Amino acid sequence: MTEPAQAAKVPDAMRLSDFILHHLDAILAEWDAFAQTLGPAAADMSPRALRDHARPILLAIAEDMAQPETPREQKEKSQGRQPMEVGSAAGTHGTLRHVSGFSLLQLTAEYRALRATVLRLWLPNVTSFGEDVARDMVRFNETIDQALAESVLTYSEQGTRTRDTFLAILGHDLRSPLATISMAGDFLVRQHAADSDVGAVALRVQRSATSMATMVDDLLEYARTQLGGAIPIESTPQDMRLSCAAAIDAARSAHPECVFELKAAGDLTCNFDDDRMQQVFSNLLNNAAQYSPPGEPVTMAARADGDAVLVRVCNRGSVIPGPALSMIFNPLVQLAPSPTDRGRPSTSIGLGLFIAREITLAHGGSIEVSSSDADGTVFTLRIPRLLTAQEIGRIQASN
C-alpha cells in the first residue's frame, strides 16, 4: 500500500457513511495501489480494470450504513444469515476477479485492504470515541463482511462453472480420438485389409494418439503449477531454428488442411530446453491453426534480437477483442471461434496458452499477444540467449 492520502479534518458529527462518500477518491486511490501488487493476475490490467467495481461497492456500503437497522437485522448480519443481493457490485466483482485469474486469497486481501484503508483515513478525524463511533465501526465491518461474502460466493460459483465446463470439454474431446482408435482397431482385425488402407488407418491412429497425449501433457503441467511446483527446465545451448522446424513439421502432420510457413534469420543459438520449447511452439501453432481461416497460412518467424531470440506465430483469424485478449493466457479460457475459423480442435481444453506462458517464464523469457485487422493475431516470444542453469533456477524460484 502507498502512504495513505491525507483526508481533510471533518466535524465530529460526520458519520462514517458520510465520510466514505466525501472521500471516495482517496479511498479508491489506495484500492488501485494495492490491486496493482496482486501479480501476476494484475500485471497486465489497466487501472480501470483493477478498480473494477470498487466505487459502486463503496457506495453500496455507505448506503447500507445510512439505513436504520433493527437488533434482529444486526444479529442476522453478525451470524452471516443476511440474504445475498443478486447482481450486486460485490457479486459482479467476485465473478470478474475469477475470470481475470485472481486467487481467492487475493480477492479477500482486497477487502482486508479496503477495510483498513477506510478506518485508517477516518479514525484520525474522530476526536471522541462515543456510542455513535462504536456503532459506525460495527455497521461498517458488517457491510464489508457482507460485500466480501457476496464476492466469495460469486467467485466460487464461477469456479464451479469453469470446472464443470472444463470437464465436459475434456470428456467430449477425449471421446473423439478414442472413437478413431476404436474404429481403427476394428478395421485392423478384419481379414484381407489392403496394405494402402492399413497405412491410412495407422496415420489416423497416430494423430489421435498425439491429440490425446497433448491433452494429458497439458493436464499434468497444469496440475504441477496448481500444486505449487515449477515446470522443470533442462537448458542447453541449441539452435532455435531446429526446434521451430520440428514444431512446424509436427503441426503439418496434425493439421494437414492448414498451410504453415517458417521464416528464420540470423544466429538463433541460445540456452533452452528443446522438448519444453517445442511444447510451447506446438501449443501456439495448434491455437493458430484453430483460428486461421481456410486458405490463410499460419506463419512462424524467428530472428536474432540482441541478447535474445524472438519467435512470432501469426494467424489471420478474427480479431480478438481487448477484454478477451487480456485473459487469453489464463487457464481454462477458450475463445469462441468465428464462422470463418476452422473451429476448435480436439486438443483444445483451454490450457495450451497457459502452459506456453509458464514454460516461457521458466526460461526467463516473455510472451505477448496482439490482435488487429492489419497484422492478424500475433504471439511474440522473447527468449534470452545465454542464461545459465543457476539463473534459470533463480527465475523458477521467484515465480
C-alpha positions as CSV (number, residue, x, y, z in Angstrom):
1,M,0.0,0.0,0.0
2,T,1.1,3.5,-0.7
3,E,1.2,6.2,2.0
4,P,-2.5,7.0,2.8
5,A,-3.9,10.1,1.4
6,Q,-4.4,12.8,3.9
7,A,-8.2,13.3,4.4
8,A,-9.3,16.7,5.4
9,K,-10.4,17.2,9.0
10,V,-14.2,16.7,9.4
11,P,-16.7,17.6,12.1
12,D,-17.3,15.1,14.8
13,A,-20.9,14.9,13.6
14,M,-19.8,13.4,10.2
15,R,-20.7,9.8,10.3
16,L,-18.6,7.1,8.7
17,S,-21.0,6.6,5.9
18,D,-20.8,10.3,5.0
19,F,-17.0,10.2,5.3
20,I,-16.9,7.4,2.7
21,L,-19.0,9.4,0.3
22,H,-16.9,12.6,0.8
23,H,-13.5,10.8,0.4
24,L,-14.2,8.2,-2.3
25,D,-11.3,9.3,-4.4
26,A,-8.7,9.0,-1.6
27,I,-10.0,5.5,-0.7
28,L,-10.1,4.4,-4.4
29,A,-6.6,5.6,-5.0
30,E,-5.4,3.2,-2.3
31,W,-7.6,0.4,-3.7
32,D,-5.8,0.9,-7.1
33,A,-2.3,0.9,-5.5
34,F,-3.0,-2.3,-3.6
35,A,-4.6,-4.1,-6.5
36,Q,-1.5,-3.4,-8.6
37,T,0.5,-5.5,-6.2
38,L,-1.6,-8.6,-6.7
39,G,0.5,-10.1,-9.6
40,P,0.7,-11.8,-11.9
41,A,-3.0,-11.5,-12.4
42,A,-2.9,-7.7,-12.2
43,A,0.3,-7.3,-14.1
44,D,-1.3,-6.5,-17.5
45,M,-4.6,-5.0,-16.3
46,S,-5.5,-1.3,-16.8
47,P,-6.2,0.9,-13.8
48,R,-9.8,0.9,-14.8
49,A,-9.9,-2.9,-14.8
50,L,-8.1,-3.1,-11.5
51,R,-10.6,-0.7,-9.9
52,D,-13.4,-2.8,-11.3
53,H,-16.5,-2.3,-9.1
54,A,-14.8,-0.6,-6.2
55,R,-16.8,2.6,-6.5
56,P,-20.2,1.0,-6.5
57,I,-19.1,-1.4,-3.7
58,L,-18.2,1.6,-1.5
59,L,-21.4,3.5,-2.4
60,A,-23.5,0.4,-1.5
61,I,-21.6,0.1,1.8
62,A,-22.3,3.8,2.6
63,E,-25.9,3.5,1.6
64,D,-26.4,0.4,3.8
65,M,-24.8,2.0,6.8
66,A,-27.0,5.1,6.4
67,Q,-30.2,2.9,6.7
68,P,-31.7,2.2,10.1
69,E,-31.1,-1.4,11.4
70,T,-33.2,-3.4,13.9
71,P,-31.5,-5.5,16.5
72,R,-32.8,-8.6,14.7
73,E,-31.2,-7.5,11.4
74,Q,-28.0,-6.8,13.2
75,K,-28.0,-10.3,14.7
76,E,-28.7,-11.9,11.4
77,K,-25.8,-10.0,9.8
78,S,-23.4,-10.9,12.6
79,Q,-24.3,-14.6,12.1
80,G,-24.0,-14.5,8.3
81,R,-27.7,-15.0,7.6
82,Q,-28.2,-11.8,5.7
83,P,-29.8,-12.6,2.3
84,M,-27.3,-12.2,-0.6
85,E,-28.1,-9.5,-3.1
86,V,-28.4,-10.9,-6.6
87,G,-26.4,-8.8,-9.2
88,S,-24.7,-6.6,-6.6
89,A,-21.5,-4.8,-7.4
90,A,-19.7,-7.0,-4.9
91,G,-21.1,-10.1,-6.6
92,T,-20.0,-9.0,-10.0
93,H,-16.6,-8.1,-8.7
94,G,-16.1,-11.7,-7.4
95,T,-17.1,-13.1,-10.8
96,L,-14.7,-10.8,-12.7
97,R,-11.8,-11.4,-10.4
98,H,-12.1,-15.2,-11.0
99,V,-12.2,-14.6,-14.8
100,S,-9.2,-12.3,-14.5
101,G,-7.1,-15.0,-12.8
102,F,-7.1,-13.6,-9.2
103,S,-6.9,-16.2,-6.4
104,L,-9.4,-16.4,-3.6
105,L,-6.7,-15.2,-1.3
106,Q,-6.1,-12.1,-3.4
107,L,-9.8,-11.4,-3.5
108,T,-10.1,-11.4,0.2
109,A,-6.9,-9.4,0.6
110,E,-8.6,-6.6,-1.4
111,Y,-11.4,-6.4,1.1
112,R,-8.9,-6.5,4.0
113,A,-7.0,-3.6,2.5
114,L,-10.3,-1.7,1.8
115,R,-11.4,-2.2,5.4
116,A,-8.0,-1.0,6.8
117,T,-7.8,2.0,4.4
118,V,-11.3,3.4,5.3
119,L,-10.7,3.1,9.1
120,R,-7.1,4.5,8.8
121,L,-8.4,7.6,7.0
122,W,-11.4,8.1,9.2
123,L,-10.2,7.4,12.8
124,P,-7.7,10.3,13.0
125,N,-10.6,12.6,12.4
126,V,-12.5,11.2,15.4
127,T,-11.9,13.3,18.5
128,S,-14.1,11.4,20.9
129,F,-14.9,7.8,20.9
130,G,-18.6,7.7,21.8
131,E,-21.6,5.4,21.1
132,D,-22.1,6.7,17.5
133,V,-18.5,5.9,16.6
134,A,-18.7,2.4,18.0
135,R,-21.9,1.8,16.2
136,D,-20.5,3.1,12.9
137,M,-17.5,0.8,13.2
138,V,-19.8,-2.2,13.9
139,R,-22.0,-1.3,10.9
140,F,-19.0,-0.8,8.7
141,N,-17.5,-4.1,9.5
142,E,-20.9,-5.8,8.9
143,T,-21.3,-4.3,5.5
144,I,-17.7,-5.1,4.5
145,D,-18.2,-8.7,5.6
146,Q,-21.5,-8.8,3.6
147,A,-19.8,-7.5,0.5
148,L,-16.9,-10.0,0.9
149,A,-19.4,-12.8,1.3
150,E,-21.2,-11.8,-1.9
151,S,-17.9,-11.7,-3.8
152,V,-16.7,-15.0,-2.5
153,L,-20.0,-16.6,-3.4
154,T,-19.9,-15.5,-7.0
155,Y,-16.2,-16.2,-7.2
156,S,-16.9,-19.8,-6.1
157,E,-19.9,-20.2,-8.4
158,Q,-17.7,-19.0,-11.3
159,G,-15.1,-21.5,-10.3
160,T,-17.6,-24.3,-10.3
161,R,-19.0,-23.4,-13.7
162,T,-15.4,-23.2,-15.1
163,R,-14.6,-26.6,-13.7
164,D,-17.8,-28.2,-15.0
165,T,-17.3,-26.7,-18.4
166,F,-13.7,-27.9,-18.5
167,L,-14.7,-31.5,-17.5
168,A,-17.4,-31.5,-20.2
169,I,-15.0,-30.3,-22.9
170,L,-12.3,-32.8,-21.8
171,G,-14.8,-35.7,-21.8
172,H,-16.1,-34.6,-25.3
173,D,-12.6,-34.1,-26.8
174,L,-11.1,-37.3,-25.5
175,R,-14.1,-39.2,-26.9
176,S,-13.2,-38.2,-30.5
177,P,-9.7,-39.6,-30.7
178,L,-10.8,-42.6,-28.7
179,A,-13.5,-43.3,-31.2
180,T,-11.0,-43.1,-34.0
181,I,-8.6,-45.5,-32.3
182,S,-11.5,-47.9,-31.6
183,M,-12.7,-47.9,-35.2
184,A,-9.2,-48.3,-36.4
185,G,-8.8,-51.3,-34.2
186,D,-12.0,-52.9,-35.5
187,F,-10.7,-52.3,-39.1
188,L,-7.3,-53.8,-38.5
189,V,-8.7,-57.0,-37.1
190,R,-10.7,-57.6,-40.3
191,Q,-9.3,-60.1,-42.7
192,H,-8.0,-59.1,-46.2
193,A,-7.4,-55.4,-45.4
194,A,-5.4,-53.8,-48.2
195,D,-1.9,-52.5,-47.3
196,S,-2.9,-49.0,-48.5
197,D,-5.9,-49.0,-46.2
198,V,-3.8,-50.1,-43.3
199,G,-1.4,-47.3,-43.8
200,A,-4.2,-44.7,-43.9
201,V,-5.8,-46.0,-40.7
202,A,-2.4,-46.2,-39.0
203,L,-1.9,-42.5,-39.7
204,R,-5.3,-41.7,-38.2
205,V,-4.4,-43.7,-35.1
206,Q,-1.1,-41.8,-34.8
207,R,-2.9,-38.4,-35.0
208,S,-5.5,-39.4,-32.4
209,A,-2.8,-40.7,-30.0
210,T,-0.9,-37.4,-30.5
211,S,-4.1,-35.4,-29.7
212,M,-4.7,-37.4,-26.5
213,A,-1.0,-37.1,-25.5
214,T,-1.2,-33.4,-25.9
215,M,-4.2,-33.1,-23.6
216,V,-2.7,-35.4,-21.0
217,D,0.6,-33.4,-21.1
218,D,-1.3,-30.1,-20.6
219,L,-3.3,-31.6,-17.7
220,L,-0.1,-32.8,-16.0
221,E,1.7,-29.4,-16.4
222,Y,-1.4,-27.6,-15.2
223,A,-1.7,-29.8,-12.1
224,R,2.0,-29.2,-11.4
225,T,1.6,-25.4,-11.4
226,Q,-1.6,-25.5,-9.3
227,L,0.2,-27.6,-6.7
228,G,3.0,-25.0,-6.4
229,G,5.6,-26.9,-8.4
230,A,7.7,-25.2,-11.1
231,I,7.9,-26.7,-14.6
232,P,11.4,-28.3,-14.8
233,I,13.7,-26.9,-17.4
234,E,16.9,-28.5,-18.6
235,S,18.6,-25.7,-20.6
236,T,21.5,-26.3,-23.0
237,P,22.9,-24.3,-25.9
238,Q,20.9,-25.2,-29.1
239,D,19.8,-23.7,-32.4
240,M,16.2,-22.4,-32.1
241,R,15.8,-22.8,-35.8
242,L,15.8,-26.6,-35.5
243,S,13.2,-26.5,-32.8
244,C,11.0,-24.2,-34.9
245,A,11.3,-26.5,-37.9
246,A,10.5,-29.6,-35.9
247,A,7.4,-27.9,-34.4
248,I,6.3,-26.8,-37.9
249,D,6.6,-30.4,-39.2
250,A,4.5,-31.7,-36.3
251,A,1.9,-29.1,-36.9
252,R,1.6,-30.0,-40.5
253,S,1.0,-33.6,-39.6
254,A,-1.6,-32.7,-37.0
255,H,-3.4,-30.1,-39.3
256,P,-2.9,-31.3,-42.9
257,E,-5.6,-28.9,-44.1
258,C,-3.6,-25.9,-42.9
259,V,-0.6,-24.2,-44.5
260,F,2.4,-23.5,-42.2
261,E,5.3,-21.2,-43.2
262,L,8.6,-20.8,-41.4
263,K,11.0,-17.9,-41.7
264,A,14.2,-17.9,-39.7
265,A,17.1,-15.4,-39.9
266,G,20.3,-14.7,-38.0
267,D,22.1,-16.6,-35.3
268,L,19.4,-18.3,-33.3
269,T,21.6,-20.1,-30.8
270,C,20.5,-19.8,-27.2
271,N,20.1,-21.8,-24.0
272,F,16.8,-23.6,-23.8
273,D,15.0,-26.9,-23.2
274,D,14.2,-28.3,-26.6
275,D,11.4,-30.5,-25.5
276,R,9.7,-27.7,-23.5
277,M,10.2,-25.2,-26.2
278,Q,8.6,-27.5,-28.8
279,Q,5.7,-27.8,-26.4
280,V,5.4,-24.0,-26.4
281,F,5.6,-23.9,-30.2
282,S,3.1,-26.8,-30.6
283,N,0.5,-25.1,-28.4
284,L,0.9,-21.8,-30.3
285,L,0.7,-23.4,-33.7
286,N,-2.3,-25.5,-32.8
287,N,-4.0,-22.4,-31.5
288,A,-3.2,-20.5,-34.6
289,A,-4.5,-23.3,-36.8
290,Q,-7.7,-23.4,-34.8
291,Y,-8.5,-19.8,-35.5
292,S,-7.0,-19.5,-39.0
293,P,-9.5,-19.2,-41.9
294,P,-9.2,-21.7,-44.7
295,G,-6.7,-20.6,-47.3
296,E,-4.7,-18.4,-44.9
297,P,-1.3,-19.6,-43.8
298,V,0.0,-19.7,-40.3
299,T,3.4,-18.1,-40.2
300,M,6.2,-18.7,-37.8
301,A,9.2,-16.2,-37.8
302,A,12.4,-16.5,-35.7
303,R,15.2,-13.9,-35.6
304,A,18.0,-12.7,-33.5
305,D,17.3,-9.7,-31.3
306,G,20.5,-8.6,-29.5
307,D,20.8,-10.8,-26.4
308,A,17.6,-12.7,-27.1
309,V,15.8,-14.7,-29.8
310,L,12.4,-13.5,-31.0
311,V,9.8,-16.0,-32.3
312,R,6.5,-14.9,-33.7
313,V,3.5,-17.0,-34.5
314,C,0.8,-15.3,-36.6
315,N,-2.6,-16.2,-38.0
316,R,-5.2,-14.1,-39.9
317,G,-8.2,-15.2,-38.0
318,S,-10.9,-12.9,-36.5
319,V,-9.6,-10.0,-34.3
320,I,-9.6,-10.9,-30.6
321,P,-11.4,-8.1,-28.6
322,G,-9.4,-6.4,-25.9
323,P,-11.2,-7.9,-22.8
324,A,-10.6,-11.5,-24.2
325,L,-7.1,-10.6,-25.2
326,S,-6.2,-9.6,-21.6
327,M,-7.3,-13.1,-20.3
328,I,-6.0,-15.3,-23.1
329,F,-3.2,-16.8,-21.0
330,N,-5.4,-17.6,-18.1
331,P,-6.1,-21.4,-17.6
332,L,-9.3,-22.9,-18.9
333,V,-10.0,-19.8,-21.1
334,Q,-11.4,-20.6,-24.6
335,L,-12.3,-18.1,-27.2
336,A,-15.4,-18.7,-29.3
337,P,-14.3,-19.2,-33.0
338,S,-16.0,-17.1,-35.6
339,P,-17.9,-18.7,-38.6
340,T,-14.8,-18.2,-40.8
341,D,-12.4,-20.0,-38.5
342,R,-11.7,-23.7,-38.6
343,G,-13.2,-24.4,-35.2
344,R,-11.8,-25.7,-32.0
345,P,-9.6,-28.8,-32.5
346,S,-9.7,-31.9,-30.3
347,T,-6.6,-30.8,-28.5
348,S,-8.0,-27.6,-27.1
349,I,-9.1,-27.8,-23.5
350,G,-8.1,-24.3,-22.6
351,L,-4.7,-25.0,-21.2
352,G,-2.3,-24.7,-24.1
353,L,-1.6,-20.9,-23.9
354,F,-1.4,-21.0,-20.1
355,I,1.3,-23.8,-20.4
356,A,3.1,-21.9,-23.1
357,R,3.3,-18.8,-20.9
358,E,4.5,-20.8,-17.9
359,I,7.3,-22.6,-19.9
360,T,8.4,-19.3,-21.4
361,L,8.6,-17.6,-18.0
362,A,10.5,-20.6,-16.7
363,H,13.2,-19.8,-19.4
364,G,13.4,-16.2,-18.1
365,G,11.6,-15.1,-21.3
366,S,8.4,-13.3,-22.0
367,I,5.3,-13.9,-24.2
368,E,2.9,-11.2,-25.5
369,V,-0.1,-11.2,-27.8
370,S,-1.6,-8.6,-30.1
371,S,-4.6,-8.8,-32.5
372,S,-5.6,-6.4,-35.2
373,D,-7.0,-6.3,-38.7
374,A,-3.7,-5.1,-40.1
375,D,-1.4,-7.7,-38.5
376,G,-3.6,-10.5,-37.5
377,T,-3.2,-12.3,-34.2
378,V,0.5,-12.4,-33.2
379,F,2.1,-14.2,-30.3
380,T,5.7,-13.0,-29.6
381,L,8.2,-14.9,-27.6
382,R,11.4,-13.4,-26.4
383,I,13.9,-16.0,-25.0
384,P,17.2,-14.8,-23.5
385,R,20.3,-16.2,-25.2
386,L,22.7,-17.3,-22.6
387,L,21.0,-17.8,-19.2
388,T,22.9,-20.3,-17.1
389,A,21.2,-23.2,-15.3
390,Q,21.7,-21.3,-12.0
391,E,20.0,-18.2,-13.4
392,I,17.1,-20.2,-14.7
393,G,16.8,-21.9,-11.2
394,R,16.6,-18.5,-9.6
395,I,13.9,-17.4,-12.0
396,Q,11.8,-20.5,-11.3
397,A,12.2,-20.0,-7.6
398,S,11.0,-16.4,-7.9
399,N,7.9,-17.5,-9.9
